[in-house]
Amino acid sequence: MAQLMLMLTDRERFSGRRLARDGTVAILAFGYTLWTIAGSGYEVVYKGTLLLLAGIPVYVWLKHRDRHETAEITRKAA
């Protein structure tokens, strides 16, 4: 992504060779990730997904709490 951003914003620093290298590494890493997930089995993937989904309410609660604490601090400062 960095190489693509350079291609769009700073043509002087952009390198097609680096874009090809980084793209190749990214594709290989993505393939390896899919291979390891598939190799771990459906039960591990299922349980991991459930744990990830169980963490969403905790994340939302923490963000909500942080927003209210920030508003309180801002109100006291003003």
Steps between C-alpha positions, in 0.01 A plus 500: 500500500786737572636453149155566353470819706842610375390429144202732548660775709880505450604364160868579563526257794284232337674189370331240282758242605418553869127486423549162330713371789260621768199368308662158464579484872144607586346234274726229643420609856128500426523152347693370801241649734215330317692173497562509876138591575375216281751262657392582854157348445146623518468464879790736573374752245147477640613552861733782401217674318276466804768647726554786258128574490479479881759777521299747291263605785803557726662720235180701450462548876861619536461747212175629651668545840801678344274738308313597816823544699642722225180708494516538878862616490424745219201637689704549819781671306259747340 
